[in-house]
Amino acid sequence: MNANDIQAHIEELVAEEHRLFEKGDSGELEAADRQRLSDVNVQLDRYYDLLRQRRARAEFGQDESLTAIRSGDTVEKYLQ
């Protein structure tokens, strides 16, 4: 997956997140939607992390393709 693919996937997830937020704002968010919103947030964290890894490797002249997407448990435990 190249940086453009990663960015495109992030944009799709952000669009879905916004649709779910709008659904919640209108009072139509169901339990399945809340779970999906939680899943989307974890996926966003994972893909933003992957993008940061690739950019850091590129900055230091390292092979970007050696990056790997980390688990949701890993990225959710990062300190903000």
N, C-alpha and C positions, 0 to 999 in steps of 0.2 A: 504494500500500500504506500503510495507516494504522498507527499505533503498536500498536493491538491485534492487527492481522494479523502485524506483525513479532514481537511478543511470543509469539503463538501458534505461529509457525513456529520460534522459538527453543526453545520448550518441546517441540515435536515432535522437534527435533534433539537436545536434551538427553536425551529419553527413548530415542531410538535409540542415542545414545552410551552410556547406561547399560546397555542390552541388550547392546551389543557388549562392554563391559567385563566384564559378567557372563559372557558366553560365553568371553571370554579367561581369566577366573578359573577356569573349569571345564576349561580346556585344549582348548576346541573352536574356537578362533579360527583360521580358515584365511587364506590369502593374500588372498583377495578381501575377507574381513572386515577385515583390517588396512588394506587400501586404502580401504575404505568408512569406517573409523574416521578415517583421515587426512583424507578428504574432508569428513566431518562436522565435524571440528575446524576446518577452513578455513571452512566455511560458517557455523559458529557465530561465528567471529571476524568475518566479513563482516557478519552480521546484528546482532551486538552493536555493531559500529562504526556501522552505519546507525541503530540506535536512539540511540546517543550523539549522532550528528549531529543527529537530529531534536530531541532534548531540549535540546541546546545552542542550536539556532535558536529553539526555543520560549522558552527562558529569556531570550533577548535580543530577543524580539518580532519575530523574522523568520519568513518563510514556511517551514514545515516541509516542504512539498511539493517544495521545491527541492533536497532531499537526493537522493543517488544511492548505490546500493550500489557499493562499491569492489571492485576485483579482489582475488582471493586473494593475488596477488603483492604488492600494495600493503599490505594489512593484515598479512600475515605478516612484513613487514619493519619494522613498528613496534617501537620499543624498549619493553620491558616495564618 
